[in-house]
Amino acid sequence: MSDQEFNLHETLHTKEFVKFLKEYYGKSGYRHLKQIAGTEVVTREFFEIVIDTIREVILSGHKMRLNGFGIFQTKYRPEREFTNPLSGKQSIAPSHVGVLFTVSQRAKQVLNSEKRLLAALRTQYENKR
């Protein structure tokens, strides 16, 4: 992780992520990754291939396990009744298929070992109280 300040819960959009990915691969010790990250255009194409592949795997009904990161899988959610808490009106939510992501134990361990991140989140939490 870099030494820059944390931007807690700031959304990193695709454009910024691709730039981050290019810089990260450019600094890595992997020769082939440095070649892939030659330009933002190449990095963007690589990123889109990975995302499209994940999408296709999930749409085919497979469960996708990325070791050290987590599991993506589809989940059927049946039709159900609910009450709008603001209006009190009864409504029906239609059945649908959603994507479920479960974080791996290893990813949880890595996150919880980041002392600076924990300190920043703790400070943010305490300031909201």
C-alpha positions as a Python dict, from the first residue, in 0.01 Angstrom:
ca = {
    (1, 'M'): (0, 0, 0),
    (2, 'S'): (128, 349, -80),
    (3, 'D'): (207, 611, 179),
    (4, 'Q'): (-63, 849, 55),
    (5, 'E'): (-344, 958, 283),
    (6, 'F'): (-654, 743, 289),
    (7, 'N'): (-960, 872, 106),
    (8, 'L'): (-1207, 667, 305),
    (9, 'H'): (-1507, 555, 105),
    (10, 'E'): (-1419, 776, -193),
    (11, 'T'): (-1544, 600, -505),
    (12, 'L'): (-1273, 493, -747),
    (13, 'H'): (-1434, 486, -1094),
    (14, 'T'): (-1310, 274, -1384),
    (15, 'K'): (-1095, 551, -1532),
    (16, 'E'): (-914, 611, -1202),
    (17, 'F'): (-884, 237, -1137),
    (18, 'V'): (-725, 178, -1479),
    (19, 'K'): (-475, 457, -1407),
    (20, 'F'): (-401, 302, -1065),
    (21, 'L'): (-362, -42, -1226),
    (22, 'K'): (-121, 93, -1488),
    (23, 'E'): (93, 261, -1222),
    (24, 'Y'): (86, -46, -997),
    (25, 'Y'): (187, -286, -1275),
    (26, 'G'): (452, -39, -1393),
    (27, 'K'): (615, -53, -1048),
    (28, 'S'): (583, -430, -1009),
    (29, 'G'): (875, -666, -1050),
    (30, 'Y'): (690, -871, -1312),
    (31, 'R'): (836, -809, -1658),
    (32, 'H'): (524, -919, -1848),
    (33, 'L'): (297, -700, -1636),
    (34, 'K'): (515, -400, -1717),
    (35, 'Q'): (462, -475, -2087),
    (36, 'I'): (85, -502, -2043),
    (37, 'A'): (77, -173, -1857),
    (38, 'G'): (258, 13, -2135),
    (39, 'T'): (-25, 261, -2193),
    (40, 'E'): (-359, 337, -2034),
    (41, 'V'): (-529, 213, -2354),
    (42, 'V'): (-364, -129, -2323),
    (43, 'T'): (-433, -140, -1949),
    (44, 'R'): (-799, -46, -2012),
    (45, 'E'): (-836, -323, -2271),
    (46, 'F'): (-679, -574, -2031),
    (47, 'F'): (-914, -459, -1752),
    (48, 'E'): (-1219, -488, -1981),
    (49, 'I'): (-1120, -841, -2085),
    (50, 'V'): (-1096, -947, -1719),
    (51, 'I'): (-1432, -786, -1630),
    (52, 'D'): (-1605, -934, -1938),
    (53, 'T'): (-1468, -1279, -1851),
    (54, 'I'): (-1590, -1257, -1491),
    (55, 'R'): (-1931, -1143, -1618),
    (56, 'E'): (-1952, -1438, -1862),
    (57, 'V'): (-1852, -1689, -1593),
    (58, 'I'): (-2120, -1556, -1357),
    (59, 'L'): (-2387, -1540, -1631),
    (60, 'S'): (-2316, -1903, -1719),
    (61, 'G'): (-2422, -1996, -1365),
    (62, 'H'): (-2077, -2085, -1235),
    (63, 'K'): (-1952, -1991, -893),
    (64, 'M'): (-1624, -1802, -930),
    (65, 'R'): (-1366, -1834, -654),
    (66, 'L'): (-1071, -1594, -664),
    (67, 'N'): (-827, -1729, -407),
    (68, 'G'): (-730, -1470, -150),
    (69, 'F'): (-1013, -1238, -260),
    (70, 'G'): (-1356, -1399, -250),
    (71, 'I'): (-1637, -1582, -425),
    (72, 'F'): (-1885, -1445, -680),
    (73, 'Q'): (-2207, -1640, -734),
    (74, 'T'): (-2562, -1587, -846),
    (75, 'K'): (-2849, -1609, -603),
    (76, 'Y'): (-3220, -1637, -679),
    (77, 'R'): (-3439, -1408, -472),
    (78, 'P'): (-3810, -1502, -478),
    (79, 'E'): (-4094, -1252, -498),
    (80, 'R'): (-4180, -1107, -159),
    (81, 'E'): (-4410, -859, 7),
    (82, 'F'): (-4264, -562, 187),
    (83, 'T'): (-4385, -249, 362),
    (84, 'N'): (-4243, 88, 265),
    (85, 'P'): (-4123, 228, 599),
    (86, 'L'): (-4192, 589, 494),
    (87, 'S'): (-4543, 551, 356),
    (88, 'G'): (-4654, 229, 525),
    (89, 'K'): (-4774, 108, 183),
    (90, 'Q'): (-4761, -266, 108),
    (91, 'S'): (-4580, -358, -215),
    (92, 'I'): (-4442, -664, -389),
    (93, 'A'): (-4077, -695, -485),
    (94, 'P'): (-4053, -913, -797),
    (95, 'S'): (-3834, -1221, -805),
    (96, 'H'): (-3488, -1165, -947),
    (97, 'V'): (-3136, -1301, -967),
    (98, 'G'): (-2862, -1112, -787),
    (99, 'V'): (-2488, -1145, -758),
    (100, 'L'): (-2358, -1243, -418),
    (101, 'F'): (-1997, -1172, -317),
    (102, 'T'): (-1839, -1336, -14),
    (103, 'V'): (-1502, -1207, 104),
    (104, 'S'): (-1238, -1475, 163),
    (105, 'Q'): (-1086, -1530, 506),
    (106, 'R'): (-743, -1438, 364),
    (107, 'A'): (-874, -1102, 235),
    (108, 'K'): (-1027, -1034, 578),
    (109, 'Q'): (-695, -1113, 745),
    (110, 'V'): (-506, -881, 509),
    (111, 'L'): (-755, -598, 567),
    (112, 'N'): (-742, -638, 943),
    (113, 'S'): (-361, -641, 942),
    (114, 'E'): (-348, -294, 783),
    (115, 'K'): (-289, -87, 1096),
    (116, 'R'): (-305, 253, 920),
    (117, 'L'): (-637, 166, 755),
    (118, 'L'): (-779, 41, 1085),
    (119, 'A'): (-668, 361, 1260),
    (120, 'A'): (-820, 581, 989),
    (121, 'L'): (-1151, 392, 997),
    (122, 'R'): (-1158, 395, 1377),
    (123, 'T'): (-1103, 774, 1378),
    (124, 'Q'): (-1379, 823, 1121),
    (125, 'Y'): (-1616, 604, 1325),
    (126, 'E'): (-1544, 788, 1649),
    (127, 'N'): (-1591, 1129, 1484),
    (128, 'K'): (-1940, 1027, 1367),
    (129, 'R'): (-2053, 940, 1721),
}
